[in-house]
Amino acid sequence: MPDPLMQMVEVSKSFGPVKALENVSLAVNRGEIVGLLGDNGAGKSTLVKIASGVLQADKGDVYFQGRKVIIRSPEDARKLGVETTYQDLAICEDLPIWRNVFLSREVIGAIFMDKKTMRKETWKALENLQIGVSSIEQKLKFLSGGQRQSVALARGLYFNAELLLMDEPTAALGVAESNALLQLMLELKKRGKSIVFITHNLRHIFSVVDRLIILYKGRRVADLAKEGTSIEEVETIIVTGKNFDDSS
């Protein structure tokens, strides 16, 4: 039986005369990876920004763990257990790994930051996901794209994220790093975490997701199980907006 973690119901968002989203519904179950697909301008990033509190919907409802919630800011989303990683990660490149893991959520001692605790906990967070770095004192600007994405995931899981929203995480990665990140996503699924994965790379989508939601010009036009569909069928829906199985 489906076990919804987050549900977005009849969500709409306009920017002036442009309707970015129109009555879009989305559900993500516990321990499920959902691919959110669509051409440029389909509304994918807008939907994720609403779920993460960066934007507020004009209308529609959001439920988390069966309870109606209002997400006014990224901090509201984080308190629920929703973390977001973007292609252009919100990081400070000149700060070391451990400072980025605790960015905006520093551990404070009696007077000053508790650097010892933050360093210790950063190692734990990275080891928990088997993320290899030579030193947590490395500045982010010296890490590869895949390492940066992994650090962002470790940060989210350390702070008890249940739902990870990943917007084009593999776009700037090479083949080996992309494959490593995809394997990490599957490991997170085994641990019961839920993921919404946005990408234009359908090979990546088909290697990890359970279900595909396709947007076309701000509307949801398909909600498909991966099994029983194909890359060719998905490409057709993305381009034409027509779901010939009419399952959405």
VOPAGU-2260 file (C-alpha; in pm, 1 decimal, decimal comma):
REM VOPAGU-2260
SITE   aa  ch    i         X         Y         Z
SITE  MET   A    0       0,0       0,0       0,0
SITE  PRO   A    1     125,2     354,8     -75,1
SITE  ASP   A    2     255,0     539,7     230,1
SITE  PRO   A    3     263,7     910,1     134,4
SITE  LEU   A    4     534,0    1118,3     298,5
SITE  MET   A    5     456,5    1441,8     112,8
SITE  GLN   A    6     152,5    1530,5     -93,6
SITE  MET   A    7     104,9    1848,1    -294,6
SITE  VAL   A    8    -255,7    1894,8    -401,1
SITE  GLU   A    9    -382,2    2120,3    -681,8
SITE  VAL   A   10     -85,7    2356,8    -658,0
SITE  SER   A   11     -83,0    2665,6    -881,0
SITE  LYS   A   12     173,9    2942,3    -921,7
SITE  SER   A   13     184,4    3240,9   -1156,6
SITE  PHE   A   14     448,2    3503,0   -1223,5
SITE  GLY   A   15     250,2    3794,9   -1357,0
SITE  PRO   A   16      59,0    3670,3   -1663,3
SITE  VAL   A   17     269,6    3351,0   -1686,1
SITE  LYS   A   18     117,8    3038,7   -1528,7
SITE  ALA   A   19     417,1    2837,7   -1410,9
SITE  LEU   A   20     200,2    2570,9   -1245,5
SITE  GLU   A   21    -168,5    2499,6   -1284,3
SITE  ASN   A   22    -345,0    2257,1   -1047,5
SITE  VAL   A   23     -46,8    2023,9   -1013,3
SITE  SER   A   24     -66,5    1734,5    -767,9
SITE  LEU   A   25     226,0    1521,7    -659,3
SITE  ALA   A   26     272,5    1249,8    -399,0
SITE  VAL   A   27     597,3    1097,3    -275,6
SITE  ASN   A   28     582,7     777,5     -72,9
SITE  ARG   A   29     823,4     674,7     199,8
SITE  GLY   A   30    1128,6     501,1      64,0
SITE  GLU   A   31    1048,6     599,7    -293,8
SITE  ILE   A   32    1246,9     778,0    -563,7
SITE  VAL   A   33    1026,0     986,0    -792,4
SITE  GLY   A   34    1157,7    1131,5   -1117,1
SITE  LEU   A   35    1015,1    1475,9   -1190,3
SITE  LEU   A   36    1044,7    1535,2   -1563,3
SITE  GLY   A   37     955,2    1791,9   -1825,0
SITE  ASP   A   38    1111,3    2019,9   -2081,1
SITE  ASN   A   39    1255,1    2361,4   -1990,7
SITE  GLY   A   40     975,2    2580,0   -1857,1
SITE  ALA   A   41     753,7    2285,3   -1764,5
SITE  GLY   A   42     741,1    2394,3   -1398,8
SITE  LYS   A   43     969,1    2138,4   -1233,7
SITE  SER   A   44    1195,2    2378,5   -1045,9
SITE  THR   A   45     899,6    2596,9    -946,1
SITE  LEU   A   46     728,8    2295,3    -789,0
SITE  VAL   A   47    1044,1    2198,2    -600,0
SITE  LYS   A   48    1091,9    2556,5    -479,4
SITE  ILE   A   49     739,0    2553,8    -339,3
SITE  ALA   A   50     802,3    2222,0    -163,9
SITE  SER   A   51    1127,5    2360,2     -20,3
SITE  GLY   A   52     982,1    2693,6      94,2
SITE  VAL   A   53    1172,4    2914,5    -149,6
SITE  LEU   A   54     844,2    3009,0    -317,8
SITE  GLN   A   55     485,9    3007,8    -194,1
SITE  ALA   A   56     201,9    2871,1    -406,1
SITE  ASP   A   57     -85,2    3096,5    -511,5
SITE  LYS   A   58    -321,2    2813,8    -426,6
SITE  GLY   A   59    -312,6    2449,2    -331,7
SITE  ASP   A   60    -232,9    2244,4     -21,9
SITE  VAL   A   61      72,2    2059,5     106,2
SITE  TYR   A   62      59,9    1761,8     341,6
SITE  PHE   A   63     357,2    1607,4     520,0
SITE  GLN   A   64     320,7    1277,4     704,2
SITE  GLY   A   65     -54,8    1311,5     665,0
SITE  ARG   A   66     -74,2    1656,8     823,3
SITE  LYS   A   67    -153,3    1975,8     636,4
SITE  VAL   A   68     144,6    2211,7     657,4
SITE  ILE   A   69     235,4    2561,6     548,6
SITE  ILE   A   70     594,2    2599,7     426,6
SITE  ARG   A   71     684,1    2968,9     425,1
SITE  SER   A   72    1062,3    2934,0     414,6
SITE  PRO   A   73    1344,5    2683,2     366,8
SITE  GLU   A   74    1375,4    2673,5     744,5
SITE  ASP   A   75    1011,9    2558,6     770,4
SITE  ALA   A   76    1089,8    2282,9     519,4
SITE  ARG   A   77    1400,3    2172,6     709,2
SITE  LYS   A   78    1207,2    2151,5    1034,9
SITE  LEU   A   79     969,7    1908,1     864,8
SITE  GLY   A   80    1258,6    1701,2     729,5
SITE  VAL   A   81    1279,2    1833,4     373,1
SITE  GLU   A   82    1623,3    1916,4     232,5
SITE  THR   A   83    1703,1    2046,6    -115,4
SITE  THR   A   84    2018,3    2020,7    -324,1
SITE  TYR   A   85    2059,3    2220,2    -642,7
SITE  GLN   A   86    2304,7    2200,4    -931,2
SITE  ASP   A   87    2442,5    2534,0    -808,6
SITE  LEU   A   88    2475,4    2426,5    -447,4
SITE  ALA   A   89    2413,7    2681,3    -173,8
SITE  ILE   A   90    2761,6    2649,1     -27,4
SITE  CYS   A   91    3050,3    2870,2      74,7
SITE  GLU   A   92    3342,0    2765,3    -141,5
SITE  ASP   A   93    3605,3    2927,7      78,1
SITE  LEU   A   94    3491,4    2746,8     392,7
SITE  PRO   A   95    3602,1    2392,3     484,0
SITE  ILE   A   96    3375,0    2089,3     459,5
SITE  TRP   A   97    3281,6    2085,4     827,0
SITE  ARG   A   98    3175,4    2449,4     823,8
SITE  ASN   A   99    2953,6    2385,5     521,1
SITE  VAL   A  100    2787,8    2084,3     684,6
SITE  PHE   A  101    2688,0    2304,8     977,9
SITE  LEU   A  102    2631,2    2623,5     778,9
SITE  SER   A  103    2354,0    2828,5     946,7
SITE  ARG   A  104    2316,5    2551,3    1205,7
SITE  GLU   A  105    2639,9    2590,4    1397,6
SITE  VAL   A  106    2687,1    2419,8    1733,2
SITE  ILE   A  107    2742,5    2689,2    1993,1
SITE  GLY   A  108    2927,4    2623,6    2317,4
SITE  ALA   A  109    2917,3    2843,8    2623,8
SITE  ILE   A  110    3034,9    3144,7    2422,9
SITE  PHE   A  111    3189,0    3042,4    2090,1
SITE  MET   A  112    3126,1    2785,0    1818,5
SITE  ASP   A  113    3197,4    2429,7    1930,2
SITE  LYS   A  114    3441,7    2347,9    1650,1
SITE  LYS   A  115    3552,7    2017,6    1801,8
SITE  THR   A  116    3197,2    1880,2    1804,9
SITE  MET   A  117    3123,0    2001,0    1453,1
SITE  ARG   A  118    3441,1    1841,9    1315,9
SITE  LYS   A  119    3366,6    1513,2    1492,6
SITE  GLU   A  120    3006,1    1505,2    1372,9
SITE  THR   A  121    3107,7    1592,5    1016,6
SITE  TRP   A  122    3334,7    1286,4    1002,3
SITE  LYS   A  123    3045,3    1073,4    1131,6
SITE  ALA   A  124    2807,4    1212,5     871,1
SITE  LEU   A  125    3049,4    1145,0     585,2
SITE  GLU   A  126    3142,6     797,5     708,4
SITE  ASN   A  127    2774,9     710,0     746,8
SITE  LEU   A  128    2736,1     750,9     369,9
SITE  GLN   A  129    3084,0     613,7     293,0
SITE  ILE   A  130    3186,4     946,6     140,0
SITE  GLY   A  131    3561,4     957,8      95,6
SITE  VAL   A  132    3748,4    1283,7     146,3
SITE  SER   A  133    4108,2    1323,4     253,4
SITE  SER   A  134    4032,2    1593,7     509,7
SITE  ILE   A  135    3728,0    1781,0     636,9
SITE  GLU   A  136    3951,5    2087,6     644,0
SITE  GLN   A  137    3944,0    2096,1     263,0
SITE  LYS   A  138    3771,7    2399,8     122,1
SITE  LEU   A  139    3468,1    2325,3     -93,4
SITE  LYS   A  140    3622,3    2494,6    -396,4
SITE  PHE   A  141    3884,0    2218,9    -412,4
SITE  LEU   A  142    3629,2    1934,6    -420,6
SITE  SER   A  143    3486,6    1774,5    -731,8
SITE  GLY   A  144    3122,9    1825,3    -825,6
SITE  GLY   A  145    3032,2    1477,0    -705,8
SITE  GLN   A  146    3202,0    1531,3    -369,9
SITE  ARG   A  147    3012,6    1856,8    -324,8
SITE  GLN   A  148    2679,3    1686,2    -394,3
SITE  SER   A  149    2770,6    1409,7    -149,5
SITE  VAL   A  150    2857,9    1661,9     121,1
SITE  ALA   A  151    2520,4    1830,2      64,3
SITE  LEU   A  152    2344,0    1494,8     107,3
SITE  ALA   A  153    2542,9    1416,5     421,3
SITE  ARG   A  154    2443,4    1755,7     561,5
SITE  GLY   A  155    2075,9    1689,4     494,0
SITE  LEU   A  156    2077,9    1342,0     646,6
SITE  TYR   A  157    2270,2    1455,5     953,4
SITE  PHE   A  158    1984,9    1694,6    1023,0
SITE  ASN   A  159    1729,1    1412,9     986,7
SITE  ALA   A  160    1599,2    1478,4     636,2
SITE  GLU   A  161    1325,2    1236,1     533,5
SITE  LEU   A  162    1267,3    1385,7     187,9
SITE  LEU   A  163    1548,8    1498,4     -42,3
SITE  LEU   A  164    1464,5    1725,2    -334,7
SITE  MET   A  165    1743,9    1699,3    -590,9
SITE  ASP   A  166    1735,0    1949,9    -877,0
SITE  GLU   A  167    1974,1    1847,1   -1158,9
SITE  PRO   A  168    2236,3    1700,7    -922,8
SITE  THR   A  169    2423,5    1515,8   -1198,4
SITE  ALA   A  170    2419,2    1793,1   -1459,7
SITE  ALA   A  171    2778,0    1903,3   -1401,0
SITE  LEU   A  172    2919,0    1559,3   -1318,6
SITE  GLY   A  173    3119,1    1316,3   -1528,8
SITE  VAL   A  174    3014,5     956,4   -1588,8
SITE  ALA   A  175    3192,7     802,4   -1289,5
SITE  GLU   A  176    3076,3    1070,5   -1044,5
SITE  SER   A  177    2719,2    1052,7   -1177,2
SITE  ASN   A  178    2713,5     676,6   -1127,7
SITE  ALA   A  179    2849,5     712,3    -774,5
SITE  LEU   A  180    2580,0     967,2    -688,5
SITE  LEU   A  181    2308,2     744,0    -835,2
SITE  GLN   A  182    2431,2     453,6    -622,2
SITE  LEU   A  183    2423,3     679,9    -318,4
SITE  MET   A  184    2060,3     765,0    -397,3
SITE  LEU   A  185    1972,6     394,2    -408,8
SITE  GLU   A  186    2144,8     345,5     -73,7
SITE  LEU   A  187    1937,7     627,5      75,3
SITE  LYS   A  188    1621,9     460,7     -56,4
SITE  LYS   A  189    1723,3     137,7     121,5
SITE  ARG   A  190    1743,2     341,4     441,3
SITE  GLY   A  191    1381,7     451,5     394,5
SITE  LYS   A  192    1451,3     800,6     262,7
SITE  SER   A  193    1240,4     954,4     -13,9
SITE  ILE   A  194    1381,1    1145,8    -309,9
SITE  VAL   A  195    1240,4    1370,3    -582,1
SITE  PHE   A  196    1493,5    1365,6    -864,9
SITE  ILE   A  197    1488,2    1628,4   -1142,0
SITE  THR   A  198    1708,3    1568,0   -1442,7
SITE  HIS   A  199    1701,8    1580,6   -1821,1
SITE  ASN   A  200    1905,8    1260,0   -1834,9
SITE  LEU   A  201    1652,3     981,0   -1883,5
SITE  ARG   A  202    1917,0     710,4   -1849,5
SITE  HIS   A  203    1986,8     837,1   -1499,6
SITE  ILE   A  204    1614,9     849,3   -1424,2
SITE  PHE   A  205    1550,0     494,2   -1538,2
SITE  SER   A  206    1844,1     361,0   -1336,8
SITE  VAL   A  207    1706,4     468,2    -998,0
SITE  VAL   A  208    1342,9     582,6    -990,7
SITE  ASP   A  209    1028,5     392,7    -898,6
SITE  ARG   A  210     785,6     636,3   -1056,1
SITE  LEU   A  211     787,8     921,5   -1308,2
SITE  ILE   A  212     582,9    1240,9   -1291,4
SITE  ILE   A  213     587,6    1447,7   -1610,1
SITE  LEU   A  214     497,8    1815,7   -1635,8
SITE  TYR   A  215     412,3    1998,0   -1956,8
SITE  LYS   A  216     365,8    2374,5   -1964,5
SITE  GLY   A  217     281,2    2388,4   -1594,9
SITE  ARG   A  218      42,9    2091,5   -1587,2
SITE  ARG   A  219      93,2    1734,4   -1474,7
SITE  VAL   A  220      33,5    1513,7   -1776,7
SITE  ALA   A  221     157,0    1175,9   -1652,2
SITE  ASP   A  222     220,9     979,0   -1333,4
SITE  LEU   A  223     374,7     648,0   -1440,0
SITE  ALA   A  224     537,5     348,7   -1275,1
SITE  LYS   A  225     880,4     294,9   -1427,6
SITE  GLU   A  226     795,9     -67,9   -1493,0
SITE  GLY   A  227     585,1     -94,3   -1804,3
SITE  THR   A  228     705,5     225,3   -1966,9
SITE  SER   A  229    1010,5     312,3   -2176,3
SITE  ILE   A  230    1248,9     598,0   -2240,7
SITE  GLU   A  231    1089,9     646,1   -2584,1
SITE  GLU   A  232     741,6     675,5   -2437,6
SITE  VAL   A  233     858,1     922,7   -2174,8
SITE  GLU   A  234    1039,4    1131,4   -2435,3
SITE  THR   A  235     718,1    1153,0   -2639,9
SITE  ILE   A  236     516,7    1272,3   -2340,1
SITE  ILE   A  237     780,8    1530,8   -2247,2
SITE  VAL   A  238     784,8    1673,9   -2599,6
SITE  THR   A  239     412,4    1657,5   -2685,8
SITE  GLY   A  240     240,4    1668,9   -2347,5
SITE  LYS   A  241      25,4    1374,9   -2460,8
SITE  ASN   A  242      -1,9    1068,2   -2243,1
SITE  PHE   A  243    -160,7     808,9   -2463,2
SITE  ASP   A  244    -228,1     577,2   -2169,6
SITE  ASP   A  245    -419,2     863,8   -2003,1
SITE  SER   A  246    -297,0     750,8   -1660,1
SITE  SER   A  247    -251,9    1096,6   -1507,1
